């Protein structure tokens, strides 16, 4: 299956998650209130932290290794069962620590019921085996499955979450959507592999998993740990502000993540086949696509942050506006890091450099959290996240440039930066002259969409986007002629 089709399926997968988020979050934030949203954010983020320890680097290594052996049924079975066994060993150890902490630590025990519900999320996330489907590049199945499950989840949220005290019901439904998805994944995977204890070889993967797992854990010190730490030293309201800002950022970032999720297994395959010309061409396309989409998104979302927060969360979330504006440049910073780390360094097995970068980020992240978060709350957390991610990305750029792994086109960057001025002017006018938040965003979607296509078509001429614009124009011309 081609990259474009995989991209579209993965885009559908990602967008279905975020479209449901766009529908559910405004409703939930208004029903539950900022304090309860903060509680859910704290609990969910803490569980995600345990999931990091249970998965380590298996989700990343799994996609890469499955991509390498997918043509050989015997090797595919061996790799899959070895990785799932390794996951189970990690999970057993994490569950013991998890239960001890939720009864022994006061900040956890006060939300004991939510943490007990979260046990199912911890277990079934491990067995969701999304990495397997990414490795065999079967994005069609996981996209359809995800769409159906999310639709049912959406309906149940509106049926059963009606009042402020329905926090546990909301969290239970969220966890159940993960459980159902994982069970379907496991059932469908029998078409491709057999669950067996034969030919299990864990040791060859331990070093890789520990390397990438250490990277994930260290990265979490400035991406995941910060919410948990914020919950320990500040009120649930501050957590609610930051979690809301982060939620908006992740929704917007999802548009580009769909592409990188498709590219990593494809890049691994090119490395195995020694097709480095195609490898370099795809890297160039990735950067061009990133700059085309992300730079305008940063401008628009930063200027219109007050309107976006009001629509997505409500009037009680003004404290989330500044954290969101601080976080939005991460669209570019994290986008560049994903290209270099996931699409380039991982397929080329430069795992030690990814680990080194994550150590730098972790030191800065933890230090920053300890110094600034207790005093500045959600704003301090947002600043620490931005600084940490920027320094990590700077290291990736420095290393890849020094090793001549990637040749950067600063001419291309300059061209993309110049095209931002129309976005700045248009959105400042919209932000200050249109008084309704809903009207502002509605008009912004139309005008910015037109600006994007005009700039891409006449000025940037991004190959990927230009081709699809020409297809659309061609179909419109055919329709006009037929009439």
C-alpha positions as CSV (number, residue, x, y, z in Angstrom):
1,X,0.0,0.0,0.0
2,X,1.4,3.4,-1.0
3,X,2.5,6.2,1.3
4,X,-0.3,8.5,0.1
5,X,-3.0,5.9,0.8
6,X,-1.4,5.0,4.2
7,X,-1.2,8.7,5.0
8,X,-4.9,9.2,4.2
9,X,-5.8,6.2,6.4
10,X,-3.6,7.4,9.2
11,X,-4.9,10.9,8.8
12,X,-8.4,9.5,9.2
13,X,-7.3,7.6,12.2
14,X,-5.7,10.6,13.8
15,X,-8.5,13.0,12.8
16,X,-11.2,10.6,14.1
17,X,-9.5,10.8,17.5
18,X,-9.2,14.5,17.4
19,X,-12.6,15.3,15.9
20,X,-14.1,13.2,18.7
21,X,-11.9,15.2,21.1
22,X,-13.2,18.4,19.5
23,X,-16.7,17.3,20.1
24,X,-16.3,15.7,23.5
25,X,-13.9,18.1,25.1
26,X,-16.0,21.3,24.9
27,X,-19.0,19.4,26.3
28,X,-17.0,17.6,29.0
29,X,-15.1,20.8,30.1
30,X,-18.4,22.6,30.6
31,X,-20.2,19.8,32.3
32,X,-17.3,18.7,34.7
33,X,-15.7,22.1,35.3
34,X,-12.1,23.1,35.3
35,X,-11.3,21.5,38.7
36,X,-12.6,18.1,37.7
37,X,-10.9,18.4,34.3
38,X,-7.7,19.0,36.2
39,X,-8.4,15.8,38.3
40,X,-9.0,13.7,35.2
41,X,-5.9,15.2,33.6
42,X,-3.8,14.4,36.6
43,X,-5.0,10.8,36.9
44,X,-4.9,10.1,33.2
45,X,-1.4,11.6,32.9
46,X,-0.2,9.6,35.9
47,X,-1.5,6.4,34.3
48,X,0.2,7.3,31.1
49,X,3.5,7.5,33.0
50,X,3.1,4.0,34.3
51,X,2.3,2.9,30.7
52,X,5.6,4.3,29.6
53,X,7.4,2.0,32.1
54,X,5.3,-1.0,30.9
55,X,5.9,-0.4,27.2
56,X,9.4,1.2,27.3
57,X,10.5,1.3,23.7
58,X,8.4,-1.6,22.4
59,X,5.8,0.5,20.5
60,X,8.6,2.1,18.5
61,X,10.9,-0.9,18.2
62,X,7.9,-3.1,17.4
63,X,6.9,-1.0,14.3
64,X,10.5,-0.9,13.1
65,X,11.2,-4.6,13.6
66,X,7.9,-5.8,12.2
67,X,8.5,-3.7,9.1
68,X,11.8,-5.5,8.6
69,X,10.4,-9.0,8.8
70,X,6.8,-8.7,7.5
71,X,7.6,-10.6,4.3
72,X,8.6,-13.7,6.2
73,X,5.8,-15.4,8.1
74,X,8.1,-17.4,10.5
75,X,10.2,-14.3,11.4
76,X,7.1,-12.2,11.8
77,X,5.6,-14.7,14.3
78,X,8.9,-14.9,16.2
79,X,9.4,-11.1,16.5
80,X,5.8,-10.4,17.4
81,X,5.6,-13.1,20.1
82,X,9.0,-12.1,21.5
83,X,7.9,-8.5,21.9
84,X,4.5,-9.2,23.3
85,X,6.2,-11.5,25.9
86,X,8.7,-8.8,26.8
87,X,5.7,-6.4,27.2
88,X,4.0,-8.8,29.6
89,X,7.1,-9.1,31.8
90,X,7.4,-5.3,32.1
91,X,3.6,-5.0,32.7
92,X,3.7,-7.4,35.6
93,X,6.4,-5.4,37.4
94,X,4.6,-2.1,36.7
95,X,1.3,-3.3,38.1
96,X,2.9,-4.2,41.4
97,X,4.3,-0.7,41.8
98,X,1.1,0.8,40.6
99,X,-1.1,-0.8,43.2
100,X,1.4,0.0,46.0
101,X,1.5,3.7,45.1
102,X,-2.3,4.3,44.7
103,X,-2.8,3.0,48.2
104,X,0.4,4.5,49.8
105,X,0.7,8.0,48.2
106,X,-2.0,10.5,49.4
107,X,-2.0,12.4,46.1
108,X,-3.0,9.1,44.4
109,X,-5.1,7.5,47.1
110,X,-7.5,10.5,47.1
111,X,-8.5,9.6,43.6
112,X,-8.3,5.8,44.2
113,X,-11.5,5.0,42.3
114,X,-10.3,6.7,39.2
115,X,-6.9,4.9,39.5
116,X,-8.6,1.5,39.9
117,X,-10.6,2.2,36.7
118,X,-7.3,3.1,35.1
119,X,-5.9,-0.4,35.7
120,X,-7.8,-1.5,32.6
121,X,-6.2,1.3,30.6
122,X,-2.8,0.3,31.8
123,X,-3.3,-3.4,30.8
124,X,-5.1,-3.0,27.5
125,X,-2.9,-0.2,26.2
126,X,0.0,-2.7,26.4
127,X,-2.0,-5.2,24.4
128,X,-3.4,-2.8,21.8
129,X,-0.5,-3.8,19.5
130,X,-0.9,-0.7,17.4
131,X,2.8,-1.1,16.6
132,X,2.2,-4.4,14.8
133,X,-0.3,-2.8,12.4
134,X,2.0,0.1,11.8
135,X,4.8,-2.3,11.1
136,X,2.8,-4.3,8.5
137,X,1.4,-0.9,7.2
138,X,-2.2,-2.0,7.7
139,X,-3.6,1.4,8.4
140,X,-7.0,0.7,6.8
141,X,-8.0,-1.7,9.5
142,X,-7.0,0.4,12.5
143,X,-8.6,3.4,10.9
144,X,-12.0,1.8,10.4
145,X,-11.9,0.1,13.8
146,X,-11.0,3.4,15.5
147,X,-13.7,5.3,13.7
148,X,-16.4,2.8,14.8
149,X,-15.3,2.6,18.4
150,X,-14.9,6.4,18.7
151,X,-18.5,6.9,17.3
152,X,-19.9,4.6,19.9
153,X,-17.8,6.3,22.6
154,X,-19.1,9.7,21.5
155,X,-22.7,8.6,21.8
156,X,-22.2,7.1,25.2
157,X,-20.6,10.2,26.6
158,X,-23.6,12.3,25.7
159,X,-26.0,9.7,27.1
160,X,-24.3,9.1,30.4
161,X,-22.2,12.1,31.4
162,X,-24.7,14.8,32.3
163,X,-23.6,16.3,35.6
164,X,-20.5,17.6,37.4
165,X,-20.3,14.5,39.6
166,X,-20.1,12.1,36.6
167,X,-16.3,12.2,36.6
168,X,-15.9,8.5,37.2
169,X,-18.5,7.7,34.5
170,X,-16.6,9.8,31.9
171,X,-13.3,8.2,32.8
172,X,-14.8,4.7,32.7
173,X,-16.2,5.2,29.2
174,X,-12.8,6.6,28.1
175,X,-11.0,3.5,29.4
176,X,-13.7,1.1,28.0
177,X,-13.0,2.6,24.5
178,X,-9.4,1.6,24.9
179,X,-10.3,-1.9,26.1
180,X,-12.7,-2.6,23.2
181,X,-10.1,-1.3,20.6
182,X,-7.4,-3.5,22.1
183,X,-9.7,-6.6,22.1
184,X,-10.6,-6.0,18.4
185,X,-6.9,-5.6,17.5
186,X,-5.9,-8.8,19.2
187,X,-8.8,-10.7,17.5
188,X,-8.0,-9.4,14.0
189,X,-4.2,-10.0,14.4
190,X,-4.8,-13.7,14.2
191,X,-5.1,-13.3,10.4
192,X,-1.4,-12.4,10.3
193,X,0.3,-14.1,13.2
194,X,-0.1,-17.0,15.7
195,X,0.1,-16.5,19.4
196,X,2.7,-19.0,20.6
197,X,5.6,-19.5,23.0
198,X,7.7,-21.1,20.3
199,X,10.7,-19.3,18.8
200,X,10.6,-16.6,21.4
201,X,13.9,-14.7,21.6
202,X,13.7,-11.8,24.0
203,X,17.4,-11.0,24.5
204,X,18.1,-9.6,21.0
205,X,15.4,-6.9,21.7
206,X,16.3,-6.1,25.3
207,X,19.1,-3.7,24.4
208,X,17.0,-1.9,21.7
209,X,14.0,-1.7,24.0
210,X,16.0,-0.3,26.9
211,X,17.7,2.3,24.6
212,X,14.4,3.6,23.1
213,X,12.6,3.0,26.4
214,X,15.1,5.1,28.2
215,X,14.5,7.8,25.6
216,X,10.8,7.6,26.2
217,X,11.1,7.8,29.9
218,X,13.6,10.6,29.8
219,X,11.4,12.5,27.3
220,X,8.5,12.0,29.6
221,X,10.4,14.0,32.3
222,X,9.5,17.1,30.3
223,X,6.4,16.0,28.5
224,X,4.4,13.7,30.9
225,X,6.0,14.1,34.3
226,X,5.3,17.9,34.2
227,X,1.5,17.4,34.5
228,X,1.9,14.9,37.4
229,X,4.3,17.2,39.1
230,X,2.0,20.2,38.6
231,X,-0.7,18.2,40.3
232,X,1.5,17.6,43.3
233,X,2.6,21.2,43.8
234,X,-0.4,23.2,42.5
235,X,-4.2,23.0,42.6
236,X,-6.3,20.9,40.2
237,X,-7.4,24.1,38.6
238,X,-3.9,24.9,37.4
239,X,-3.7,21.3,36.1
240,X,-7.0,22.0,34.3
241,X,-5.6,25.1,32.7
242,X,-2.4,23.4,31.5
243,X,-4.2,20.2,30.4
244,X,-6.7,22.3,28.4
245,X,-3.9,24.2,26.6
246,X,-2.1,20.9,25.9
247,X,-5.3,19.3,24.6
248,X,-5.7,22.1,22.0
249,X,-2.1,21.7,21.0
250,X,-2.3,17.9,20.6
251,X,-5.5,18.3,18.5
252,X,-3.7,20.6,16.1
253,X,-0.5,18.6,16.1
254,X,-2.4,15.5,15.1
255,X,-2.6,16.7,11.6
256,X,1.1,16.2,11.1
257,X,1.5,13.2,13.4
258,X,-0.6,11.2,10.9
259,X,2.2,11.6,8.4
260,X,5.1,10.7,10.6
261,X,3.3,7.6,11.8
262,X,3.1,6.3,8.3
263,X,6.7,7.3,7.3
264,X,8.7,5.4,10.0
265,X,8.1,1.8,8.8
266,X,8.5,3.0,5.2
267,X,11.8,4.6,5.9
268,X,13.0,1.5,7.8
269,X,12.2,-0.6,4.7
270,X,14.2,1.8,2.4
271,X,17.2,1.5,4.8
272,X,17.1,-2.3,4.6
273,X,16.9,-2.2,0.8
274,X,19.8,0.4,0.7
275,X,17.6,2.8,-1.3
276,X,19.1,6.0,0.1
277,X,18.1,8.3,-2.8
278,X,14.5,7.6,-2.1
279,X,15.2,7.9,1.7
280,X,16.7,11.4,1.2
281,X,13.9,12.5,-1.1
282,X,11.2,11.5,1.5
283,X,13.1,13.5,4.2
284,X,13.0,16.6,2.0
285,X,9.2,16.1,1.3
286,X,8.6,15.6,5.1
287,X,10.3,19.0,5.9
288,X,8.5,20.7,3.1
289,X,5.1,19.4,4.2
290,X,5.9,20.3,7.8
291,X,6.7,23.9,7.1
292,X,3.7,24.2,4.7
293,X,1.2,23.2,7.4
294,X,2.7,24.0,10.7
295,X,4.0,27.6,10.4
296,X,0.6,28.9,9.4
297,X,-1.0,26.9,12.2
298,X,1.3,28.4,14.8
299,X,0.4,31.9,13.7
300,X,-3.3,31.4,13.5
301,X,-3.6,29.4,16.8
302,X,-1.4,31.8,18.8
303,X,-3.3,34.9,17.7
304,X,-6.7,33.3,18.0
305,X,-5.9,31.4,21.3
306,X,-8.6,33.3,23.4
307,X,-11.3,32.5,20.9
308,X,-10.2,28.8,20.5
309,X,-10.1,28.3,24.3
310,X,-13.5,29.9,24.7
311,X,-15.1,27.6,22.1
312,X,-13.3,24.4,23.1
313,X,-13.4,24.8,26.9
314,X,-15.7,27.7,28.0
315,X,-15.5,31.0,29.8
316,X,-14.0,29.5,32.9
317,X,-10.8,28.6,31.2
318,X,-9.2,32.0,30.6
319,X,-6.1,30.8,32.6
320,X,-5.4,28.3,29.7
321,X,-4.9,31.1,27.1
322,X,-1.3,32.1,28.0
323,X,-0.1,28.5,28.4
324,X,-1.6,27.6,25.0
325,X,0.2,30.6,23.3
326,X,3.5,29.5,24.9
327,X,3.0,25.9,23.8
328,X,2.0,26.5,20.1
329,X,5.5,27.0,18.7
330,X,6.0,23.3,19.7
331,X,4.1,22.5,16.5
332,X,7.3,23.3,14.6
333,X,9.8,22.2,17.2
334,X,8.2,18.8,17.8
335,X,7.5,18.4,14.1
336,X,11.2,18.8,13.2
337,X,12.2,16.4,16.1
338,X,9.7,13.8,14.8
339,X,11.2,13.9,11.3
340,X,14.8,13.7,12.5
341,X,14.3,11.2,15.3
342,X,11.5,8.9,14.0
343,X,12.0,9.1,10.3
344,X,15.8,9.3,10.1
345,X,17.7,8.4,13.3
346,X,15.6,5.4,14.3
347,X,15.5,3.7,10.9
348,X,19.3,4.3,10.7
349,X,19.7,2.9,14.2
350,X,21.3,6.0,15.7
351,X,19.5,5.1,18.9
352,X,22.4,6.3,21.2
353,X,22.0,9.9,19.9
354,X,18.3,9.8,20.6
355,X,19.1,8.7,24.1
356,X,21.7,11.4,24.5
357,X,19.2,14.1,23.4
358,X,16.6,12.8,25.8
359,X,19.0,13.0,28.7
360,X,19.6,16.6,27.9
361,X,15.9,17.3,27.7
362,X,15.2,15.4,31.0
363,X,17.8,17.3,33.0
364,X,16.4,20.7,31.7
365,X,12.8,19.5,32.2
366,X,13.2,18.3,35.7
367,X,15.3,21.3,36.8
368,X,12.9,23.7,35.2
369,X,9.8,22.0,36.8
370,X,11.5,22.1,40.3
371,X,12.4,25.8,39.9
372,X,9.5,27.4,38.1
373,X,6.3,25.3,38.4
374,X,5.4,25.8,42.1
375,X,5.7,29.5,41.6
376,X,4.3,30.0,38.1
377,X,1.9,27.0,37.9
378,X,0.6,26.2,34.4
379,X,2.5,29.0,32.7
380,X,5.8,27.8,34.3
381,X,5.0,24.2,33.1
382,X,4.3,25.5,29.6
383,X,7.6,27.4,29.5
384,X,9.6,24.4,30.7
385,X,8.0,22.2,28.1
386,X,8.8,24.7,25.3
387,X,12.4,25.2,26.4
388,X,13.1,21.5,26.9
389,X,11.7,20.4,23.5
390,X,13.5,23.3,21.7
391,X,16.9,22.3,23.1
392,X,16.3,18.6,22.3
393,X,15.4,19.5,18.7
394,X,18.4,21.8,18.4
395,X,20.6,18.8,19.4
396,X,19.0,16.7,16.7
397,X,19.6,19.4,14.1
398,X,23.2,19.9,15.2
399,X,24.0,16.1,15.2
400,X,22.3,15.3,11.8
401,X,24.0,18.4,10.2
402,X,27.4,17.5,11.6
403,X,27.2,13.9,10.5
404,X,25.8,15.1,7.1
405,X,22.8,12.8,7.5
406,X,20.4,15.6,6.4
407,X,21.1,18.5,4.1
408,X,18.9,21.4,5.3
409,X,17.5,23.9,2.7
410,X,17.5,27.3,4.4
411,X,16.2,28.8,1.2
412,X,13.1,26.7,1.5
413,X,12.7,27.8,5.1
414,X,13.0,31.5,4.1
415,X,10.3,31.0,1.5
416,X,7.9,29.5,4.0
417,X,8.6,32.3,6.6
418,X,7.9,35.1,4.0
419,X,4.4,33.6,3.3
420,X,3.4,34.1,7.0
421,X,2.8,37.8,6.8
422,X,-0.7,37.6,5.2
423,X,-1.7,35.2,8.0
424,X,-0.5,37.6,10.6
425,X,-2.3,40.6,9.2
426,X,-5.6,38.7,8.5
427,X,-5.8,37.0,11.9
428,X,-4.9,40.1,13.9
429,X,-7.8,41.9,12.2
430,X,-10.1,39.0,12.9
431,X,-9.0,38.8,16.6
432,X,-9.7,42.5,17.3
433,X,-12.6,43.4,14.9
434,X,-14.9,40.4,15.2
435,X,-16.4,40.3,18.6
436,X,-18.0,36.8,18.5
437,X,-15.6,33.9,19.2
438,X,-17.6,31.6,17.0
439,X,-17.8,34.1,14.2
440,X,-14.1,34.8,14.4
441,X,-13.1,31.1,14.1
442,X,-15.7,30.4,11.4
443,X,-14.4,33.3,9.3
444,X,-10.8,32.4,10.1
445,X,-11.3,28.8,8.8
446,X,-12.6,30.1,5.5
447,X,-10.1,32.9,5.0
448,X,-7.0,31.0,6.2
449,X,-8.1,28.0,4.1
450,X,-8.2,30.1,1.0
451,X,-4.9,31.8,1.9
452,X,-3.3,28.5,2.4
453,X,-4.3,27.1,-1.0
454,X,-3.5,30.4,-2.9
455,X,0.0,30.6,-1.3
456,X,0.7,26.9,-1.8
457,X,-0.5,27.0,-5.4
458,X,1.1,30.3,-6.6
459,X,4.1,30.8,-4.3
460,X,5.3,27.7,-2.4
461,X,4.2,25.1,-4.9
462,X,4.7,22.2,-2.4
463,X,4.8,19.1,-4.6
464,X,2.5,17.0,-2.3
465,X,-0.1,19.8,-1.9
466,X,0.2,21.2,-5.4
467,X,-0.6,17.8,-6.9
468,X,-3.8,17.4,-5.0
469,X,-4.9,21.0,-5.7
470,X,-4.4,20.3,-9.4
471,X,-6.5,17.1,-9.1
472,X,-9.3,19.1,-7.4
473,X,-9.2,21.8,-10.1
474,X,-9.3,19.1,-12.8
475,X,-12.4,17.4,-11.3
476,X,-14.1,20.8,-11.0
477,X,-13.4,21.5,-14.7
478,X,-14.8,18.1,-15.6
479,X,-18.0,18.8,-13.6
480,X,-18.4,22.2,-15.3
481,X,-17.9,20.7,-18.7
482,X,-20.4,18.0,-18.0
483,X,-23.0,20.5,-17.0
